[in-house]
Amino acid sequence: MNPNDAEASRNDPEADTAPVRRGGLWRAAGAVLTVFSVLAGSAAAFVVTSGLVTIVAMAIVVGPFDLASLQDPDAMAQVVRSRIGFPLVVVIPQFALIVLPLAVVVLSRSSTRRGLGLVRGHWPLWAWLAAGLAVPLVGMVSGVVSGFFFEESDHLRVMTEIFREHGRGGFLIPLALMIGLTPAICEELLFRGFAQTRLTRSLGPVAAIVLVSITFAAFHWDPVHAVAVFPIGLFLGLISWRSGSLFPAMLGHFMNNVISVAAVTMAPEDASDVLELPGSILLVLGVFSAGLIGIGAVVAASVLYGRPDPIAHAEHAHAENAHAENAHAENAHAENAHAENAHAENAHAENAHAENVHAENPGRYD
C-alpha cells in the first residue's frame, strides 16, 4: 500500500466503517455470503442437535428407543410434557445455534465482545430498561394484528397447550426462564450480535436490520408465528443498532418471552387470546402502559444520544490499537532496559572478581 494512502486511511476514521460505497460490491457480497453461510450452518446445527436430543429424551422418558418412536405422536407428546424431556429439547438445541458464530468470531482478528455487540454502547441503563418494557408491547400488538388475518396453526396450538400444562403444574418459573432466557441469549447472539453487526458494516443499518429480521422470523419455522415475530425482530434490530449494544435487545427479548409464557398460562383452555380472560386485563393494561412508557423512553434515548457514530467508533478502535501498541513498546523498552542492567551488573561483578583475584595474588601479575 502507498504510504500516503495508509496515512490517509488512518486519518479518515470512516474509511473502515463506510458500507458499500467504499468497500465495493465484492466486499459487501463476501460479507453477506459469510453471514448467511453461518446462519445456514447454525440452522443445520440446530436441526441436527434437536434430532439427537429428541432421541436421548425419548430413551430417558419413554424407554428403549427405536425409529418408530420418532413417528409416534404419543411418544413425542410424552417427551415434551415431561419435566426432564422438555428442558432437553428446548434448551440444548438453542446453544447449538451459537457454536459456529462464536467460532468464527474467535478465529477472526476482531475483538470477540465487539464482534458480537457485547459492549456497553452509548445508551444509559434507563434506556436499556425502557427497551425491555417496549418489546412486549410490540409483541402483543403484532400478535393481535396477525390474529385478525391468520388462524392459529396446529403447531402453535399444541405448544400453547404444553406451556399451559407446565405453567399451571407448578413449573411456571423454570418454564419462563427456559423460554425467556435461553433464546434471549442464543438467538440474539446469532442474529443481532453476529449477523446484524457484520451486515451493518457492509450494507448499512436499514438493509441489515430488514434482512436479519426476515431470517429471524423464518427461523421460527411456523408461518403464522413468523409473521407475528417479524415486527419484533425489526424492533430488536433497531434498538440494538441505535444503542450500540446487544444487551438492550437481549433484555427486550427476555421480557417479551416471559410475558408471553405468563399470558399463555393465564389464558382459558378454550381460547388462546389472553384478552378473552377477564382476570388477564391487569396483565394487558400493565404491558400496554409500561410499553408506551418504554417506547417513549426509547425514542428519547435515540434523540438524546444520537445514532451510532461510525467516526467515533473508528476513533475508539484506533485509540485502543494505539494504546496496545504503546503498551507493547513500553514492555519492549522495559525488557531492553532490564537486559542492559543485567548485563552491566554482570560486567561489574566480573571486574570486581578480577580485582579481588589480583589483590590476593599480586606476585603472579607483577
C-alpha positions in Angstrom: 0.0 0.0 0.0 1.2 3.5 -0.8 2.4 5.2 2.5 0.2 8.3 1.6 -2.8 6.0 1.2 -2.1 4.3 4.5 -1.7 7.7 6.3 -5.0 8.9 4.7 -6.7 5.7 5.9 -5.6 6.3 9.4 -6.6 10.0 9.3 -10.1 9.0 7.9 -11.9 7.1 10.7 -14.8 6.4 8.4 -12.6 4.6 5.9 -13.1 1.2 7.5 -16.7 1.6 8.6 -18.4 3.0 5.5 -20.6 0.4 3.8 -20.8 -0.4 0.1 -19.7 3.0 -1.2 -16.0 2.4 -0.3 -15.7 -1.3 0.4 -17.1 -2.2 -3.1 -19.8 -4.6 -4.2 -17.5 -7.6 -4.0 -16.6 -6.9 -0.3 -20.3 -6.5 0.5 -21.2 -9.7 -1.3 -18.5 -11.6 0.5 -19.7 -10.3 3.9 -23.3 -11.3 3.0 -22.2 -14.7 1.8 -20.3 -15.3 5.0 -23.1 -14.2 7.3 -25.8 -16.3 5.6 -23.4 -19.3 5.4 -23.0 -19.1 9.2 -26.8 -18.6 9.6 -27.4 -21.7 7.4 -24.8 -23.7 9.3 -26.3 -22.7 12.6 -29.8 -23.7 11.5 -28.4 -27.1 10.4 -26.7 -27.5 13.8 -30.0 -26.6 15.5 -31.9 -29.3 13.5 -29.3 -32.0 13.9 -28.9 -31.3 17.6 -32.7 -31.2 18.1 -32.9 -34.7 16.5 -30.2 -36.1 18.6 -31.5 -34.6 21.8 -35.0 -35.9 21.0 -33.6 -39.4 20.7 -31.9 -39.1 24.0 -35.0 -37.6 25.7 -37.2 -40.4 24.3 -34.8 -43.0 25.6 -34.9 -41.4 29.1 -38.7 -40.6 29.2 -40.3 -43.3 27.1 -37.8 -46.2 27.2 -35.7 -48.0 24.7 -35.5 -46.0 21.5 -36.4 -47.3 18.1 -37.0 -45.4 14.8 -40.8 -46.0 15.0 -40.9 -43.8 18.2 -39.9 -40.7 16.1 -43.2 -41.1 14.1 -45.3 -41.8 17.2 -47.1 -38.6 18.2 -47.9 -40.0 21.6 -44.2 -40.7 22.4 -43.3 -37.2 21.3 -46.1 -35.7 23.4 -44.9 -37.7 26.4 -41.4 -36.3 26.0 -42.4 -32.6 25.7 -44.8 -33.0 28.7 -42.0 -34.4 30.8 -40.1 -32.0 33.1 -36.9 -33.8 32.0 -37.6 -34.2 28.3 -39.0 -30.7 27.8 -35.9 -28.8 29.0 -33.6 -31.1 27.0 -35.4 -30.5 23.7 -35.8 -26.7 24.3 -32.5 -25.6 25.8 -29.7 -27.7 24.3 -30.6 -27.0 20.6 -30.5 -23.3 21.4 -26.9 -23.4 22.4 -26.1 -25.3 19.2 -27.1 -22.1 17.4 -24.1 -20.1 18.7 -21.3 -22.6 18.3 -20.5 -21.6 14.7 -20.7 -17.8 15.1 -18.6 -17.9 18.2 -16.0 -20.0 16.4 -15.9 -17.5 13.5 -15.6 -14.5 15.8 -12.9 -16.1 17.9 -10.9 -17.1 14.9 -11.2 -13.7 13.3 -8.9 -10.8 14.2 -11.6 -8.7 15.7 -12.5 -8.4 19.4 -14.9 -11.1 20.4 -17.0 -8.8 22.5 -17.2 -6.1 19.9 -17.7 -8.6 17.1 -20.9 -9.8 18.9 -22.1 -6.4 20.2 -21.4 -7.4 23.8 -20.2 -3.9 24.6 -21.6 -1.1 26.8 -22.8 1.0 23.9 -23.8 4.7 24.4 -27.3 4.3 25.9 -27.7 4.8 29.7 -29.1 1.9 31.8 -32.6 3.5 32.0 -32.8 3.3 28.2 -32.0 -0.4 28.4 -34.9 -0.9 30.8 -37.1 1.1 28.5 -36.3 -1.2 25.7 -37.1 -4.2 27.9 -40.6 -2.7 28.6 -41.3 -1.7 25.0 -40.7 -5.1 23.3 -43.6 -6.9 25.0 -46.0 -4.2 23.7 -44.6 -4.6 20.2 -45.1 -8.4 20.5 -48.7 -8.0 21.9 -49.8 -5.6 19.1 -48.1 -7.8 16.5 -49.9 -10.9 17.8 -53.3 -9.2 17.9 -52.9 -7.8 14.4 -51.7 -11.1 12.9 -54.7 -12.8 14.7 -57.1 -10.8 12.5 -55.6 -12.3 9.3 -54.4 -15.7 10.3 -55.8 -18.5 12.4 -53.6 -20.1 15.0 -51.7 -23.0 13.5 -51.8 -26.5 14.8 -48.2 -26.3 15.9 -48.8 -23.1 17.9 -52.0 -24.6 19.4 -50.0 -27.7 20.6 -47.2 -25.5 22.0 -49.8 -23.4 23.8 -51.3 -26.4 25.5 -47.8 -27.7 26.5 -46.9 -24.3 28.0 -50.2 -24.1 29.9 -49.7 -27.6 31.3 -46.2 -26.9 32.6 -47.1 -23.4 33.8 -50.2 -24.5 35.7 -48.4 -27.6 37.1 -46.0 -25.7 39.3 -43.3 -25.4 36.6 -44.0 -21.7 35.7 -40.8 -20.1 36.8 -38.5 -22.7 35.3 -40.6 -22.6 32.1 -40.4 -18.8 31.9 -36.6 -18.9 32.4 -36.1 -21.5 29.7 -38.4 -19.8 27.2 -37.2 -16.4 28.2 -33.5 -16.5 29.0 -32.2 -19.1 26.6 -33.5 -17.6 23.3 -32.7 -14.1 24.6 -29.0 -15.1 24.8 -28.6 -17.6 22.0 -30.9 -16.1 19.3 -29.7 -12.5 20.0 -26.0 -13.6 19.8 -26.7 -15.2 16.4 -29.0 -12.7 14.7 -28.4 -9.3 16.2 -25.0 -9.9 17.6 -23.2 -11.8 14.8 -25.3 -11.3 11.7 -26.6 -7.7 12.1 -23.3 -6.4 13.3 -21.5 -7.6 10.1 -24.2 -6.8 7.6 -24.4 -3.2 9.0 -20.8 -2.7 8.2 -21.3 -3.8 4.6 -24.9 -2.9 3.7 -25.8 -0.2 6.2 -28.3 -0.4 9.1 -31.6 -0.5 7.2 -30.8 -3.3 4.9 -29.1 -5.2 7.7 -32.0 -4.9 10.1 -34.6 -5.9 7.5 -32.6 -8.9 6.2 -31.8 -10.2 9.7 -35.4 -9.7 10.8 -36.7 -11.8 7.9 -34.2 -14.5 8.7 -35.1 -14.4 12.4 -38.8 -14.7 11.6 -38.2 -17.6 9.1 -36.1 -19.4 11.8 -39.3 -19.8 13.8 -40.5 -22.2 11.1 -44.2 -21.8 11.6 -45.6 -19.3 9.0 -48.2 -17.8 11.3 -45.6 -17.4 14.1 -43.1 -16.0 11.7 -45.5 -13.2 10.6 -46.0 -12.2 14.3 -42.3 -12.4 15.1 -41.1 -10.2 12.2 -42.1 -6.8 13.7 -40.4 -7.9 17.0 -37.2 -8.7 15.0 -37.3 -5.2 13.4 -37.7 -3.5 16.8 -34.9 -5.6 18.4 -32.6 -4.8 15.5 -33.4 -1.1 15.8 -32.7 -0.8 19.5 -29.5 -2.9 19.1 -28.2 -0.6 16.4 -29.3 2.7 18.0 -27.9 1.7 21.4 -24.6 0.3 20.0 -25.0 -2.7 22.2 -26.7 -6.1 22.1 -27.7 -6.1 25.8 -31.0 -4.0 25.4 -32.1 -6.4 22.7 -31.4 -9.3 24.9 -33.4 -7.7 27.8 -36.3 -6.9 25.5 -36.3 -10.5 24.0 -36.3 -11.9 27.5 -39.1 -9.7 28.8 -41.3 -10.5 25.7 -40.9 -14.2 26.1 -41.5 -14.2 29.8 -44.7 -12.2 29.5 -45.8 -14.4 26.6 -45.4 -17.5 28.8 -47.4 -15.8 31.6 -50.1 -14.8 29.2 -50.5 -18.3 27.8 -50.6 -19.8 31.3 -53.4 -17.4 32.2 -55.4 -17.9 29.0 -58.5 -20.1 29.2 -58.5 -23.6 27.9 -60.8 -22.9 25.0 -59.1 -19.7 23.8 -55.5 -18.7 23.0 -56.3 -15.0 23.1 -55.4 -13.7 26.6 -57.8 -10.8 26.1 -60.7 -13.2 26.5 -59.8 -13.9 30.1 -61.3 -11.3 32.4 -58.6 -11.7 35.0 -55.9 -11.0 32.5 -57.0 -7.4 31.9 -54.4 -6.3 34.5 -51.7 -8.0 32.6 -52.8 -6.4 29.4 -53.0 -3.0 30.9 -49.7 -3.4 32.5 -48.0 -4.4 29.3 -49.7 -1.6 27.4 -48.9 1.2 29.9 -45.3 0.0 30.5 -44.8 -0.5 26.8 -45.9 3.1 26.0 -43.6 4.5 28.6 -40.8 2.2 27.2 -41.3 3.3 23.6 -41.4 6.9 24.6 -38.1 6.5 26.6 -36.5 4.6 23.6 -37.4 7.4 21.3 -36.0 9.9 23.8 -32.8 8.0 24.1 -32.4 7.8 20.4 -32.8 11.6 20.1 -30.7 12.5 23.1 -27.8 10.1 22.5 -28.0 10.1 18.7 -27.3 7.3 16.4 -24.1 5.2 16.5 -21.3 7.4 15.2 -19.0 5.4 12.8 -16.3 8.1 13.2 -16.4 7.9 17.0 -16.4 4.1 16.8 -13.4 4.1 14.5 -11.6 6.6 16.7 -12.3 4.4 19.7 -10.9 1.4 17.9 -7.9 3.4 16.7 -7.3 4.6 20.3 -7.4 1.0 21.6 -4.9 -0.1 18.9 -2.6 2.9 19.8 -2.9 2.0 23.5 -2.0 -1.6 22.8 1.0 -0.5 20.6 2.2 1.9 23.3 1.9 -0.8 25.9 3.8 -3.2 23.7 6.5 -0.6 23.1 6.8 0.1 26.9 7.1 -3.6 27.6 9.8 -4.0 25.0 11.6 -0.9 26.3 11.4 -2.2 29.9 12.7 -5.6 28.8 15.6 -4.0 27.0 16.4 -1.8 30.0 16.3 -4.9 32.2 18.6 -6.8 29.9 21.1 -3.8 29.8 21.0 -3.5 33.6 21.6 -7.2 34.0 24.5 -7.1 31.5 26.0 -4.1 33.3 25.7 -5.9 36.7 27.3 -9.0 35.3 30.2 -6.9 33.9 30.6 -5.1 37.2 30.7 -8.4 39.1 33.3 -9.8 36.7 35.5 -6.7 37.1 35.2 -6.9 40.9 36.1 -10.5 40.8 39.2 -9.8 38.7 40.3 -7.1 41.1 39.9 -9.4 44.1 42.0 -12.1 42.4 44.7 -9.6 41.5 44.7 -8.3 45.1 45.0 -11.7 46.5 47.9 -12.8 44.1 49.9 -9.6 43.3 53.1 -11.5 42.6 51.6 -13.5 39.8 50.7 -10.4 37.8 53.8 -8.2 38.5 
